[in-house]
């Protein structure tokens, strides 16, 4: 039976490669432009200054992609459909009840651009962080997931919005690394606290929305009970679990310490106020 299955497996792999092949130019362009953007951003020596162990320009480029590329592109892609929820379920060859749509045509242009940009975004740092196991593995899983979405039969819109939601969570993580509790004394204490609060709210919200969107994705007619859900779900929830672990290990200790400090200050102020009241009362008694 293993021998009989081998040709089928090879056939499937060839079909997948054929489906991805038309996107080769777009993926190459996305990669080259992203690497060029990285190169330009690091030209200034000050941009290579390390913040939390990472060059400053890496944060800048990532946040520009997250806020200026991914979010607006996802918005435009869905806006073309008049924000119709059906867009979340469509594949590369279906659109507004039409079938056999050309995936390389105008109707899927924005979705393609989004995936090309996301691919380049992941590629640009692979060499820089080749010795960072967690970072490299994270990006490798993301690249495999992006490649899978070029051949998946449904759920392109769901991935575009879901990926953007997760990246906006990453945006808050970049903010907290730059301006949070461990930032230099140049950053005012209220700004540090605001950055920690922003991250503490945005990251779990991003993770919950991402998880809920995948559960909806898993119920799409062309995907339900298929290997797509099993494979992509494993990668998707592994990424979310890792993100949430990082979130909890940072935010919980920070806010426990913050609330203890506030409670101690409140008790100290109350004690001081009590002492002042006693002294005032004693003076009146004299």
Secondary structure, 3 states (H helix, E strand, C coil): CHHHHHHHHHHHHHHHHHHHHCCHHHHHHHHHHHHHHHHHHCCCHHHHCEECCEEHHHHHHHHHHHHHHHHHHHHHHHHCCCCCHHHHHCCCCCECCECCCCCCCHHHHHHHHHHHHHHHHHHCCCCCCCCCHHHHHHHHHHHHHHHHCCCCCCCHHHHHHHHHHHHHHHHHHHHHHHHCCCCCCCCCHHHHHHHHHHHHHHHHHHHHHHHHHHHHHCCCCCCCCCHHHHHHHHHHHHHHHHHHHHHHHHHHHHHHHHHHHHHHHHHHHHHHHHHHHHHHHHHHHC
